[in-house]
């Protein structure tokens, strides 16, 4: 895998068509290099503009200076050759101004004819600078005419014209040298940046490989922290996420095992109750029915006293079976939930605990509650209180258990608090329970089952040692509209 594959899945279909390369399709390193290259081109354009502006001003100044110098040369030549003949003076002046830089001087006699030398100096007609560069640099041409006067008589004219091509060639040579040096420097810089970007972005390849392993449910993958502080933070967060996913997967595995165990335990318990409780009752009903049959088939008048006794026994057994059936159904799912207000269901639960455990004081405060908060919320509150009280009596030997259920001040949360004065939890077990790592399962759902129920409703579950005893604190968010939850109930 390389950097080109990072983010390839996010490329739009249109960007993947042949012949169409979008910006998003480029790898990160290529985009960074293109960005640097664009900055270099912009800098080169700005530099060239400054060179043109400065060169145009410099050439104009140079032309003005050359024009002033040639006027001085012409004047000095005329002054030194005043005693010569007009023709000799004009040829001397023409010879003197041959080959001058930046200007061209044409000498004309009094009749307007141009003075020509027998062997004039050749002028360079080819130039290095291209025409478009000369158009950018060249200033407006300047012309000046100087009268040639000898012995108070005008014998000719010197026509001076500025010629900036030589100066433009110098500027062009300087521009080409600077451009070549800048090009070599930028090529080297781009190569170094390409290598540097590859090393800086190399950890992203490891990150992509790690994400692929996470996608394949391999949560053991860990990334080595790179040298870059920002990428090191990303690697650290990745490792934390991988660790959290591994813990969640382990917790889910434990909960699945707990669920299977709980289902088996519930089936075993139900089977034992059916065998130990319903079996003898059914046998007794069968025996009494057989006795009634024998009494009815006996010769003579049936013994009404015995028939009445058998009927009473059958009635007692039927009442016992009905009670067992009611307890069994209530354990599988409280039949009163959804039929009567939640507060009454919880009070019935406390009453049942008082009947089964007369040595423990069970107290409840369930005031200002709505009739119900939906089947899921009502059943979660009922089961959590039931499980907490069962644990307090069975495992904590509590003498007093208090349950409080009420809405928060804003009415956006349902808060449940169960306290007991029992022996509490061991310190290490309390810590693991608070971290949500305990695999224990008690009374059908257990502490982990309660946590799972509450967190499934986006609530919070806390278990604390109260010294003595324990405190279970539960908060379940409520729908502001208080809509009835019609979701099916899943009993555990």
LUMFI-741926 format. One line per 2 residues: number of its first residue (from 1); their letters; for each residue x, y, z of N, C-alpha, C. Coordinates in steps of 0.02 Angstrom, whole numbers. Each point is the difference from the previous one (the first is absolute). Layout:
! LUMFI-741926
NUM> a> X/Y/Z/X/Y/Z/X/Y/Z ~ ...
This chain:
! LUMFI-741926
1> xx> 43/-60/0/-43/60/0/44/62/0 ~ -18/51/-37/37/63/-1/-47/57/12
3> xx> 30/60/-1/-39/61/15/-53/12/-53 ~ 10/-27/-60/-50/12/-52/-66/-33/16
5> xx> 2/-52/43/-62/-35/16/-39/32/55 ~ 30/47/37/-35/32/56/-54/44/-28
7> xx> -60/-10/24/-56/41/-21/-26/-16/-69 ~ 23/-56/-30/-23/-15/-68/-73/-19/-1
9> xx> -25/-29/56/-70/-20/2/-47/59/1 ~ 26/59/18/-42/59/5/-3/40/-65
11> xx> 34/-24/-52/2/37/-63/-67/-8/-35 ~ -26/54/-26/-64/-2/-34/6/-41/-63
13> xx> -55/-32/-22/3/-41/-61/22/40/-61 ~ -21/64/-4/20/40/-58/74/11/-2
15> xx> 33/1/59/72/12/2/39/-61/-22 ~ -32/-58/-3/35/-61/-18/-6/-15/-75
17> xx> -37/40/-37/-7/-13/-71/67/11/-36 ~ 15/-40/-51/63/8/-36/4/69/-31
19> xx> 59/30/5/12/65/-30/-21/59/43 ~ -29/-14/58/-21/55/43/34/-9/68
21> xx> 47/43/14/37/-3/63/-18/61/42 ~ -39/-11/52/-21/56/42/50/10/56
23> xx> -7/58/32/44/16/56/-7/-50/56 ~ -61/-21/14/-12/-47/55/30/-69/-15
25> xx> 11/-17/-64/27/-65/-16/75/-3/10 ~ 34/57/5/72/0/9/18/-22/71
27> xx> 55/-36/8/23/-17/68/22/63/37 ~ 3/-5/65/15/58/42/69/29/-16
29> xx> 49/-43/-9/68/25/-14/1/37/-66 ~ -34/-26/-51/-2/34/-65/-34/68/6
31> xx> -55/3/40/-35/64/8/44/51/35 ~ 39/-22/50/45/47/34/54/26/-48
33> xx> 27/-45/-41/52/21/-48/-30/48/-52 ~ -61/-16/-24/-33/45/-48/-13/68/32
35> xx> -18/0/63/-12/64/35/64/41/5 ~ 56/-33/18/64/35/3/20/25/-69
37> xx> -12/-41/-51/16/20/-69/-41/61/-21 ~ -64/1/19/-42/58/-16/25/62/35
39> xx> 22/-7/62/28/57/36/64/24/-34 ~ 42/-47/-23/61/19/-36/-17/37/-65
41> xx> -49/-24/-37/-19/34/-62/-26/70/14 ~ -40/6/53/-25/66/17/58/47/20
43> xx> 48/-27/39/58/40/19/41/19/-61 ~ 7/-47/-48/38/16/-61/-35/54/-40
45> xx> -67/-4/-3/-37/52/-37/8/69/32 ~ -3/1/66/8/64/35/72/26/-10
47> xx> 49/-45/5/70/21/-10/11/26/-70 ~ -28/-35/-50/8/23/-69/-32/69/-10
49> xx> -59/10/30/-32/65/-6/43/55/30 ~ 30/-14/58/43/50/32/62/13/-44
51> xx> 27/-54/-29/58/9/-44/-18/45/-59 ~ -58/-13/-30/-21/40/-58/-9/74/20
53> xx> -33/11/57/-12/69/21/66/36/14 ~ 44/-33/38/64/31/17/44/9/-62
55> xx> 0/-51/-44/41/5/-60/-25/55/-47 ~ -65/7/-6/-27/53/-43/22/68/25
57> xx> -3/9/67/22/64/29/75/10/-10 ~ 39/-54/10/73/6/-7/20/14/-72
59> xx> -34/-32/-48/16/12/-71/-17/72/-19 ~ -56/24/26/-19/69/-15/51/49/27
61> xx> 23/-12/61/52/44/29/64/-5/-40 ~ 18/-62/-20/61/-10/-39/-4/36/-67
63> xx> -59/-2/-31/-8/34/-65/8/76/8 ~ -29/27/52/7/72/12/72/20/12
65> xx> 35/-42/38/71/14/13/41/-5/-65 ~ -15/-52/-40/36/-7/-64/-15/58/-46
67> xx> -61/24/-1/-18/57/-42/38/63/22 ~ 6/10/66/37/58/25/74/-6/-17
69> xx> 27/-61/4/71/-9/-14/16/12/-74 ~ -44/-24/-43/14/8/-71/-5/73/-20
71> xx> -44/38/32/-3/71/-14/65/35/20 ~ 28/-22/56/65/29/22/55/-18/-49
73> xx> -1/-64/-24/52/-22/-47/-4/40/-65 ~ -62/9/-25/-8/39/-62/24/72/9
75> xx> -18/30/54/20/70/13/76/6/5 ~ 32/-48/37/73/4/7/35/-10/-67
77> xx> -27/-47/-39/32/-12/-66/-5/62/-45 ~ -58/31/1/-8/61/-41/47/55/25
79> xx> 7/6/65/43/53/28/72/-12/-16 ~ 23/-63/-1/70/-14/-13/18/5/-75
81> xx> -51/-9/-43/14/1/-73/-27/62/-34 ~ 0/57/34/-27/61/-29/43/24/-60
83> xx> 65/-13/3/44/25/-54/0/-44/-62 ~ -31/-60/5/-1/-46/-57/-54/22/-49
85> xx> 5/-28/-60/-50/15/-51/-66/-34/19 ~ -56/26/-26/-65/-30/19/-2/-74/-16
87> xx> 25/-22/-58/-4/-72/-17/41/-41/47 ~ 61/25/16/43/-36/47/-31/-4/69
89> xx> -33/55/20/-31/1/66/-57/-52/4 ~ -39/-2/-52/-56/-47/1/25/-72/0
91> xx> 55/-15/-39/25/-68/0/31/-18/67 ~ 34/49/31/29/-12/67/-55/-15/50
93> xx> -53/38/-4/-56/-10/47/-33/-68/-12 ~ -9/-19/-63/-30/-65/-16/43/-57/25
95> xx> 68/9/-8/45/-52/24/0/-5/76 ~ -7/58/32/1/1/74/-61/-36/30
97> xx> -57/6/-32/-61/-28/30/-15/-71/-24 ~ 44/-29/-39/-10/-69/-22/9/-48/59
99> xx> -45/-51/4/8/-53/50/-20/19/71 ~ -31/56/9/-21/18/68/-58/-45/23
101> xx> -1/-14/64/-54/-42/29/-61/42/16 ~ -57/-31/-8/-65/27/21/-27/56/-45
103> xx> 41/25/-46/-24/54/-44/25/-12/-71 ~ -35/30/-45/23/2/-70/1/74/-21
105> xx> 55/19/-31/9/70/-21/10/0/-75 ~ -42/39/-34/6/8/-72/20/73/-14
107> xx> 53/10/-39/26/67/-15/-21/19/-71 ~ -32/58/-7/-23/24/-65/34/67/-15
109> xx> 14/12/-64/31/64/-20/-53/53/-6 ~ 20/58/-23/-46/57/-2/-56/-13/-50
111> xx> 12/-38/-52/-52/-15/-49/-44/-58/20 ~ 13/-32/59/-41/-56/24/26/-67/-21
113> xx> 57/-3/-34/28/-64/-19/38/-32/58 ~ -7/-65/5/32/-35/56/74/-9/-15
115> xx> 41/14/50/72/-8/-6/17/-73/10 ~ 35/-29/-48/17/-71/4/76/-7/-1
117> xx> 25/-46/40/72/-14/3/18/-52/-52 ~ 62/-1/-17/23/-49/-50/-3/-70/28
119> xx> 18/-9/62/-2/-66/33/-34/8/68 ~ -65/2/2/-35/9/64/7/-62/44
121> xx> -3/12/66/3/-56/47/-65/-39/-2 ~ 5/-66/-5/-61/-41/-3/-37/2/68
123> xx> -66/3/-3/-41/-1/61/-32/-70/8 ~ -5/-22/61/-31/-65/14/-75/7/-8
125> xx> -27/-39/-46/-71/4/-14/-40/-56/34 ~ 34/-52/23/-35/-55/35/4/13/75
127> xx> -55/-20/33/-4/11/73/-24/-64/34 ~ 21/-7/64/-17/-60/39/-73/1/23
129> xx> -24/56/21/-67/4/30/-53/-12/-53 ~ -51/-39/15/-55/-9/-49/-40/64/-7
131> xx> -38/2/-53/-36/61/-16/-50/18/54 ~ -37/-50/27/-51/15/50/30/29/63
133> xx> 63/-22/17/33/27/59/20/72/-13 ~ 23/14/-62/18/69/-17/-61/45/3
135> xx> -58/-25/-21/-61/41/3/-17/17/73 ~ 11/-48/46/-14/13/71/48/50/31
137> xx> 63/-3/-22/52/39/34/10/68/-33 ~ -1/3/-67/21/59/-36/-43/61/17
139> xx> 32/56/15/-38/62/11/-18/32/-66 ~ -36/53/2/-18/36/-61/63/29/-33
141> xx> 11/-12/-65/61/27/-33/3/77/3 ~ 60/25/9/10/73/3/46/22/-57
143> xx> -17/57/-29/41/29/-55/19/72/18 ~ 59/17/-23/23/69/12/44/21/-59
145> xx> -10/62/-21/40/28/-55/45/55/27 ~ 65/-7/-16/48/51/20/28/34/-63
147> xx> -6/66/-3/30/35/-59/76/0/6 ~ 33/-9/-57/73/1/-2/20/68/-29
149> xx> 32/41/42/17/69/-18/76/7/2 ~ 28/24/-54/72/13/-3/11/70/-28
151> xx> 38/40/35/16/69/-21/-65/38/-13 ~ -46/-7/50/-64/35/0/-43/-17/-60
153> xx> 11/-60/-28/-39/-20/-57/-22/-73/10 ~ -66/-14/-9/-26/-68/9/20/-41/-61
155> xx> 40/-52/14/25/-40/-55/-33/-69/-3 ~ -42/-16/50/-33/-66/-1/-41/-10/63
157> xx> -25/-62/5/-43/-19/57/19/-70/24 ~ -1/-9/67/12/-66/31/-67/-25/28
159> xx> -26/-55/-28/-63/-29/23/16/-58/48 ~ -21/10/63/16/-49/53/-65/-39/16
161> xx> 5/-67/-2/-58/-44/15/22/-51/52 ~ -41/-7/53/17/-50/52/-8/-70/-28
163> xx> 44/-46/21/0/-70/-22/9/-45/63 ~ -56/-23/33/6/-36/64/13/-75/-7
165> xx> 10/-25/-62/4/-73/-7/61/-29/36 ~ 55/37/0/59/-26/36/-15/-7/75
167> xx> -33/51/28/-17/-3/72/-51/-55/13 ~ -47/-9/-47/-50/-53/7/33/-68/-2
169> xx> 51/-8/-43/37/-64/-2/33/-14/67 ~ 28/51/31/31/-10/65/-51/-22/53
171> xx> -58/34/-1/-53/-19/48/-24/-71/-14 ~ -7/-18/-63/-22/-68/-18/50/-53/24
173> xx> 65/15/-11/51/-47/24/-4/-8/75 ~ -9/55/37/-6/-4/73/-63/-40/20
175> xx> -55/11/-36/-63/-34/15/7/-75/-13 ~ 31/-19/-56/9/-71/-16/44/-34/52
177> xx> 55/32/20/45/-29/51/-37/-9/66 ~ -37/51/20/-38/-4/63/-53/-55/-4
179> xx> -33/-5/-58/-53/-51/-7/29/-70/2 ~ 57/-11/-33/31/-66/2/22/-18/70
181> xx> 30/48/36/20/-13/69/-61/-16/44 ~ -53/39/-9/-61/-12/39/-31/-67/-18
183> xx> 1/-18/-65/-28/-65/-21/38/-58/31 ~ 66/3/-1/40/-53/31/-14/-5/75
185> xx> -3/59/32/-13/1/72/-69/-29/16 ~ -50/20/-40/-68/-24/13/-7/-74/-15
187> xx> 34/-25/-52/-2/-71/-14/30/-40/57 ~ 56/24/26/29/-33/58/-45/3/61
189> xx> -32/59/9/-45/8/57/-61/-46/-7 ~ -28/-5/-61/-58/-44/-10/19/-73/12
191> xx> 59/-20/-23/22/-69/13/7/-14/74 ~ 31/49/36/8/-9/72/-68/-2/36
193> xx> -46/44/-22/-67/0/30/-38/-65/-15 ~ 9/-27/-60/-33/-62/-18/22/-57/46
195> xx> 66/-2/12/26/-52/45/-23/13/72 ~ 3/65/20/-20/16/69/-74/-14/11
197> xx> -42/18/-49/-72/-14/7/-13/-75/4 ~ 39/-38/-39/-9/-73/4/15/-27/69
199> xx> 53/27/32/17/-24/67/-50/24/52 ~ -23/63/-9/-47/27/49/-67/-37/-4
201> xx> -21/-17/-62/-65/-32/-9/3/-76/5 ~ 61/-27/9/6/-73/5/-43/-29/57
203> xx> -5/33/59/-43/-28/53/-73/-8/-22 ~ -22/40/-49/-69/-8/-23/-11/-68/-33
205> xx> 54/-26/-31/-5/-67/-29/-12/-52/55 ~ 37/7/56/-10/-45/56/-71/8/28
207> xx> -23/63/3/-67/12/24/-52/-34/-45 ~ 9/5/-66/-46/-32/-46/1/-75/8
209> xx> 60/-29/8/5/-73/12/-35/-19/65 ~ 9/42/51/-33/-14/64/-76/3/-5
211> xx> -25/49/-39/-72/5/-9/-28/-61/-37 ~ 39/-25/-48/-22/-60/-36/-4/-59/48
213> xx> 49/-6/45/-2/-54/49/-59/8/47 ~ -15/63/20/-60/10/41/-63/-19/-38
215> xx> -1/17/-65/-58/-18/-40/-9/-75/-4 ~ 55/-37/5/-3/-73/-1/-9/-29/71
217> xx> -17/44/47/-14/-20/70/62/-27/36 ~ 58/24/-21/62/-16/36/16/60/45
219> xx> -20/-5/64/8/56/46/65/-3/39 ~ 45/-45/-19/65/-3/33/52/46/-32
221> xx> -17/31/-56/48/42/-35/15/63/42 ~ 63/20/0/22/61/35/50/36/-46
223> xx> 1/65/3/45/40/-41/57/27/43 ~ 61/-1/-28/57/31/33/-5/76/-7
225> xx> 11/38/53/-6/73/-5/55/29/-44 ~ -18/37/-53/51/31/-44/32/60/34
227> xx> 51/28/-33/36/57/28/-42/63/0 ~ -44/8/-49/-42/59/-4/-49/1/58
229> xx> -4/58/34/-43/5/58/-74/-9/-18 ~ -21/31/-56/-70/-5/-20/-18/-72/-19
231> xx> 44/-32/-40/-14/-69/-19/7/-48/59 ~ 43/18/48/5/-41/61/-65/2/39
233> xx> -33/59/1/-65/5/34/-51/-44/-36 ~ 0/1/-67/-46/-42/-38/13/-74/15
235> xx> 64/-20/1/17/-70/15/-23/-19/70 ~ 9/46/47/-22/-14/68/-76/-9/4
237> xx> -37/44/-35/-73/-6/0/-21/-65/-36 ~ 36/-18/-53/-15/-64/-34/8/-59/47
239> xx> 56/0/36/12/-54/47/-53/-2/55 ~ -22/59/22/-52/2/52/-66/-28/-28
241> xx> -16/18/-63/-61/-26/-31/4/-75/-9 ~ 58/-25/-23/8/-72/-9/-6/-36/67
243> xx> 28/28/53/-5/-31/66/-73/1/24 ~ -34/56/-11/-70/4/21/-43/-50/-39
245> xx> 14/-8/-66/-37/-49/-39/14/-70/24 ~ 63/-14/17/16/-66/26/-36/-14/66
247> xx> -2/51/44/-35/-9/63/-75/-8/-12 ~ -27/38/-47/-72/-7/-15/-15/-68/-29
249> xx> 45/-25/-43/-11/-66/-28/3/-53/55 ~ 49/7/45/4/-47/56/-62/4/44
251> xx> -22/63/13/-60/8/41/-61/-30/-34 ~ -6/9/-65/-56/-30/-36/3/-76/3
253> xx> 61/-27/-5/6/-72/6/-21/-25/69 ~ 21/38/51/-21/-20/68/-75/5/8
255> xx> -29/55/-27/-73/8/7/-37/-54/-39 ~ 26/-20/-58/-32/-54/-36/3/-65/39
257> xx> 58/-12/31/5/-61/41/-47/5/60 ~ -4/60/29/-45/10/57/-73/-11/-21
259> xx> -16/25/-60/-68/-8/-24/-17/-74/-10 ~ 47/-37/-30/-12/-71/-9/-6/-35/67
261> xx> 45/19/47/-2/-30/66/-66/17/36 ~ -20/64/-8/-62/21/33/-60/-37/-29
263> xx> -1/-8/-65/-55/-37/-30/-1/-72/24 ~ 59/-31/3/2/-69/25/-21/-3/73
265> xx> 25/49/40/-19/1/71/-75/9/9 ~ -29/45/-41/-72/12/5/-39/-62/-20
267> xx> 23/-33/-53/-35/-61/-20/7/-54/54 ~ 61/-5/28/11/-50/52/-43/15/61
269> xx> -2/64/19/-40/18/58/-75/-12/-13 ~ -22/18/-60/-70/-13/-17/-15/-74/-1
271> xx> 46/-39/-27/-9/-74/-2/-3/-28/71 ~ 45/25/45/-1/-25/68/-65/18/35
273> xx> -23/61/-11/-63/20/31/-58/-41/-26 ~ 0/-12/-66/-53/-42/-28/3/-71/28
275> xx> 63/-24/8/7/-68/26/-14/-4/75 ~ 29/47/39/-6/-4/73/-65/27/26
277> xx> -29/50/-34/-61/31/26/-62/-25/-37 ~ 1/5/-66/-59/-20/-37/-8/-75/-2
279> xx> 56/-36/0/-5/-73/-3/-38/-30/59 ~ 21/15/62/-38/-27/58/-73/22/0
281> xx> -13/63/-19/-69/24/-1/-42/-39/-50 ~ 28/-12/-59/-36/-38/-50/-9/-72/22
283> xx> 50/-28/33/-7/-68/26/-55/-4/53 ~ 0/52/44/-53/1/52/-69/8/-31
285> xx> -4/43/-53/-65/7/-33/-21/-66/-32 ~ 49/-36/-30/-17/-64/-31/-22/-50/53
287> xx> 34/-1/58/-18/-47/53/-69/15/28 ~ -15/65/12/-65/18/25/-55/-15/-51
289> xx> 15/12/-64/-49/-16/-52/-14/-75/-1 ~ 53/-41/6/-10/-73/2/-40/-21/61
291> xx> 13/35/58/-38/-17/61/-74/18/-9 ~ -14/58/-31/-69/19/-12/-34/-50/-46
293> xx> 37/-24/-50/-28/-50/-46/-17/-64/37 ~ 45/-22/45/-13/-62/37/-61/8/45
295> xx> -3/59/34/-57/11/44/-65/2/-39 ~ 2/29/-60/-61/5/-40/-22/-69/-26
297> xx> 50/-45/-13/-15/-66/-28/-13/-52/53 ~ 8/17/64/-12/-49/54/-74/-16/4
299> xx> -17/-64/18/-71/-17/6/-32/36/59 ~ -59/13/-8/-37/34/53/6/75/-5
301> xx> -21/33/52/0/73/2/71/25/9 ~ 25/49/-44/69/27/8/8/36/68
303> xx> 61/-5/27/15/34/64/10/74/-15 ~ -50/40/17/2/71/-16/56/35/39
305> xx> 15/-23/59/53/32/39/68/-7/-35 ~ 13/-61/-25/64/-10/-35/1/39/-66
307> xx> -57/2/-36/-2/39/-62/13/74/14 ~ -29/26/54/11/70/18/73/12/17
309> xx> 31/-47/35/70/7/19/44/0/-63 ~ -16/-46/-48/40/-3/-61/-8/65/-41
311> xx> -62/27/-2/-12/62/-36/39/58/31 ~ 2/1/67/39/53/34/74/-6/-17
313> xx> 25/-61/-1/71/-9/-16/15/22/-72 ~ -47/-18/-45/10/21/-70/-1/75/-6
315> xx> -46/33/35/-3/73/-1/64/31/27 ~ 26/-28/55/63/26/29/58/-8/-49
317> xx> 4/-59/-32/54/-12/-48/-5/48/-60 ~ -62/10/-24/-10/46/-56/22/71/19
319> xx> -16/22/61/22/66/22/76/4/3 ~ 32/-54/23/73/-1/3/30/3/-71
321> xx> -31/-36/-47/25/1/-69/-9/70/-29 ~ -56/32/14/-11/68/-25/52/48/27
323> xx> 17/-6/65/51/43/29/68/-11/-32 ~ 18/-63/-9/64/-16/-33/1/26/-71
325> xx> -55/-8/-36/-4/25/-68/7/76/-3 ~ -33/34/48/5/73/3/71/22/14
327> xx> 34/-33/47/70/19/15/45/-13/-60 ~ -12/-55/-35/42/-16/-57/-10/51/-56
329> xx> -63/17/-14/-13/50/-52/27/69/20 ~ -5/17/63/24/65/23/76/5/-5
331> xx> 34/-58/10/72/1/-7/21/7/-73 ~ -38/-32/-44/16/6/-72/-15/71/-24
333> xx> -54/29/20/-17/70/-15/-56/22/46 ~ 11/55/37/-53/24/44/-63/15/-40
335> xx> -53/-36/17/-62/8/-39/-34/66/12 ~ 17/34/56/-33/63/15/29/59/-40
337> xx> 61/-7/-24/30/55/-38/-41/15/-62 ~ -15/63/-10/-41/22/-55/-74/-2/14
339> xx> -18/-34/54/-70/-4/19/-17/48/57 ~ 47/8/46/-10/45/57/58/50/0
341> xx> -6/56/37/55/49/2/65/-31/24 ~ 55/29/-22/66/-26/17/11/0/75
343> xx> -21/52/34/10/4/73/-34/-58/35 ~ -61/-19/-21/-35/-56/32/37/-66/-13
345> xx> 27/-8/-62/39/-61/-14/60/-6/46 ~ 34/56/12/58/-1/43/-20/-13/73
347> xx> -56/28/21/-24/-15/68/-18/-73/8 ~ -31/-30/-52/-15/-72/2/65/-40/4
349> xx> 52/23/-35/64/-34/3/29/2/71 ~ -5/58/33/24/5/69/-40/-45/46
351> xx> -65/-3/-12/-43/-42/43/20/-73/-7 ~ 14/-23/-61/21/-69/-10/66/-14/35
353> xx> 47/49/-2/64/-9/35/-11/-4/75 ~ -45/41/27/-14/-2/72/-29/-67/20
355> xx> -42/-28/-43/-30/-65/16/52/-56/-2 ~ 46/3/-48/49/-53/-6/58/8/48
357> xx> 15/62/20/57/13/45/-24/42/59 ~ -35/-29/46/-28/41/55/54/30/45
359> xx> 61/-25/-1/52/27/43/33/63/-28 ~ -19/21/-60/30/60/-32/-52/53/-9
361> xx> 20/62/14/-46/58/-7/8/28/-71 ~ -52/-5/-41/1/27/-68/-41/63/-1
363> xx> 30/54/-24/-33/65/-3/4/27/-71 ~ -51/38/-18/-1/29/-67/-31/68/-2
365> xx> 28/43/-41/-26/68/-12/-10/7/-74 ~ -64/-1/-22/-16/3/-71/-53/54/-11
367> xx> 17/61/14/-49/55/-5/12/41/-64 ~ -53/33/-21/2/44/-59/25/-36/-62
369> xx> -20/-63/-7/17/-37/-61/-59/0/-47 ~ 15/-2/-65/-53/-7/-49/-28/-71/3
371> xx> -56/-10/-33/-29/-67/0/49/-51/-29 ~ 35/19/-50/49/-44/-30/45/39/-47
373> xx> 57/-28/-16/49/32/-45/16/-43/-60 ~ -45/-45/-17/13/-46/-54/22/-67/28
375> xx> -16/-54/-35/13/-67/25/74/-12/15 ~ 44/25/-44/72/-12/10/26/34/63
377> xx> -19/64/9/24/36/59/-31/-30/64 ~ -65/-13/-1/-33/-28/60/30/-67/19
379> xx> 10/-43/-50/28/-66/16/72/5/24 ~ 38/47/-28/70/9/23/2/23/72
381> xx> -42/49/18/-2/23/69/-21/-57/47 ~ -52/-37/-19/-25/-55/41/55/-53/11
383> xx> 33/-21/-55/50/-52/6/61/23/39 ~ 20/62/-9/59/25/37/-14/2/74
385> xx> -59/23/20/-17/1/72/-5/-72/26 ~ -32/-43/-39/-7/-70/20/69/-33/9
387> xx> 44/11/-48/67/-32/4/41/29/57 ~ -3/67/9/39/31/53/-23/-24/69
389> xx> -65/-6/10/-25/-24/64/17/-74/11 ~ -4/-39/-53/19/-71/6/74/-6/20
391> xx> 44/39/-33/71/-3/17/12/24/72 ~ -36/53/21/10/27/67/-17/-53/53
393> xx> -53/-38/-12/-21/-51/49/42/-63/-5 ~ 10/-23/-62/33/-65/-10/75/3/11
395> xx> 32/55/-22/73/4/3/26/50/51 ~ -41/49/19/25/50/47/-28/-6/70
397> xx> -48/-48/11/-31/-8/66/-25/66/27 ~ -33/40/-42/-24/66/20/-60/-7/46
399> xx> -8/48/45/-57/4/45/-48/55/-22 ~ 24/48/-38/-42/54/-25/18/13/-72
401> xx> -50/2/-43/10/15/-71/-50/55/-19 ~ 26/54/-31/-42/57/-17/6/12/-75
403> xx> -58/9/-32/-2/16/-72/-35/67/-10 ~ 30/42/-41/-29/65/-16/-2/8/-76
405> xx> -58/20/-26/-8/12/-71/-36/66/-9 ~ 28/43/-42/-30/65/-12/29/33/-61
407> xx> -35/49/-25/24/38/-58/47/56/23 ~ 45/19/-44/45/56/15/-40/65/-1
409> xx> 33/55/20/-35/63/5/-28/22/-67 ~ 37/-9/-52/-24/20/-66/-46/-51/-32
411> xx> -8/-58/31/-42/-52/-28/29/-35/-59 ~ 66/7/-11/31/-32/-58/36/-65/17
413> xx> 0/-20/64/33/-61/21/-43/-34/53 ~ 2/-67/0/-30/-40/52/58/-28/42
415> xx> 2/16/64/56/-18/43/-22/-53/50 ~ 41/-51/6/-13/-57/45/60/-8/46
417> xx> -14/-4/65/53/-10/50/-22/-56/46 ~ 41/-53/8/-13/-56/45/58/-4/50
419> xx> -16/5/64/51/-2/53/-14/-60/45 ~ 54/-28/27/-7/-52/50/56/7/51
421> xx> -9/-32/59/50/3/53/36/-66/8 ~ 7/-37/-55/32/-65/3/76/5/2
423> xx> 31/-56/-16/74/-4/4/34/35/-58 ~ -37/14/-53/30/36/-56/42/-45/-44
425> xx> 37/31/-46/44/-36/-46/72/7/20 ~ 41/-50/-17/72/7/9/26/56/-44
427> xx> 55/31/22/25/59/-36/16/-16/-73 ~ 34/-57/-13/18/-15/-69/-61/-17/-41
429> xx> -51/-32/30/-60/-16/-38/-40/63/-15 ~ -2/46/48/-35/64/-12/33/38/-56
431> xx> 68/-2/-3/35/36/-54/-16/-30/-68 ~ 0/-67/-4/-14/-31/-64/-73/10/-20
433> xx> -44/-1/48/-70/13/-16/-9/72/-25 ~ 34/48/32/-6/70/-22/27/9/-70
435> xx> 52/-38/-17/28/4/-68/-40/-39/-51 ~ -51/-37/24/-42/-37/-46/33/-63/-27
437> xx> 48/-29/39/38/-57/-25/-20/-65/34 ~ -45/2/49/-16/-59/38/-42/-48/-41
439> xx> 14/-63/8/-38/-50/-37/-51/-35/43 ~ -9/21/63/-47/-33/44/-71/8/-23
441> xx> -40/-50/15/-70/2/-20/-41/-28/58 ~ -45/40/27/-38/-22/58/-73/18/-10
443> xx> -44/-45/25/-70/14/1/-30/15/-67 ~ 23/-30/-54/-31/9/-65/37/49/-44
445> xx> 15/60/24/36/48/-42/67/18/31 ~ 6/-1/68/64/16/31/18/73/-10
447> xx> 56/18/31/22/70/-4/17/19/-72 ~ 34/-45/-36/17/15/-70/-64/3/-42
449> xx> -48/-42/16/-63/3/-36/-37/65/12 ~ 2/25/62/-31/66/14/35/55/-39
451> xx> 65/-2/1/38/51/-38/-18/-3/-74 ~ -6/-61/-26/-16/-7/-71/-69/27/-15
453> xx> -48/-13/43/-68/25/-10/0/77/0 ~ 33/29/50/0/73/7/36/33/-58
455> xx> 58/-26/-19/38/30/-55/-36/-9/-67 ~ -42/-52/-7/-38/-8/-61/-52/56/-8
457> xx> -18/32/56/-47/56/-2/38/67/4 ~ 66/-1/-14/43/60/2/4/29/70
459> xx> -8/-42/50/5/23/69/68/-13/30 ~ 7/16/64/63/-10/37/-13/-44/60
461> xx> 49/-42/17/-4/-47/56/62/8/42 ~ -9/10/65/57/6/47/-13/-43/61
463> xx> 52/-35/21/-4/-42/60/56/21/47 ~ -18/20/60/49/26/49/-8/-36/66
465> xx> 57/-8/34/-1/-24/69/-21/57/45 ~ -49/-13/43/-26/54/44/29/-3/70
467> xx> 35/-56/17/33/-7/66/-46/19/58 ~ -46/-42/21/-10/-69/-26/-48/-1/-58
469> xx> -1/-59/-32/-48/-10/-53/23/27/-67 ~ -47/1/-47/12/24/-68/-54/48/-21
471> xx> 16/40/-51/-48/46/-29/1/-9/-75 ~ -58/-12/-29/-8/-5/-72/-35/64/-24
473> xx> 33/35/-46/-29/62/-27/-10/-8/-75 ~ -61/12/-21/-18/-8/-70/-34/63/-24
475> xx> 17/22/-61/-33/58/-31/-17/-19/-71 ~ -65/6/-17/-24/-18/-66/-31/62/-32
477> xx> 25/22/-59/-30/59/-32/-72/-15/-23 ~ -42/51/5/-70/-7/-18/-15/40/-63
479> xx> -46/-26/-40/-23/36/-59/-44/58/23 ~ 16/62/-23/-41/57/23/-74/-8/-16
481> xx> -16/-36/-54/-71/-8/-18/-32/-57/39 ~ 41/-40/36/-27/-55/40/-44/-47/-41
483> xx> 24/-16/-60/-40/-45/-42/3/-71/26 ~ -55/-36/-6/-2/-69/23/45/-43/-43
485> xx> 44/-38/31/45/-44/-37/-36/-65/-16 ~ -7/-12/-64/-36/-61/-20/47/-55/-22
487> xx> 66/9/17/47/-52/-20/-13/-64/39 ~ 13/-57/-31/-12/-63/36/49/-8/57
489> xx> -22/-30/54/40/-10/59/42/-63/-8 ~ 64/7/17/46/-57/-2/20/-15/72
491> xx> -25/-54/27/15/-18/70/64/-40/2 ~ 41/15/51/63/-36/10/-3/-35/66
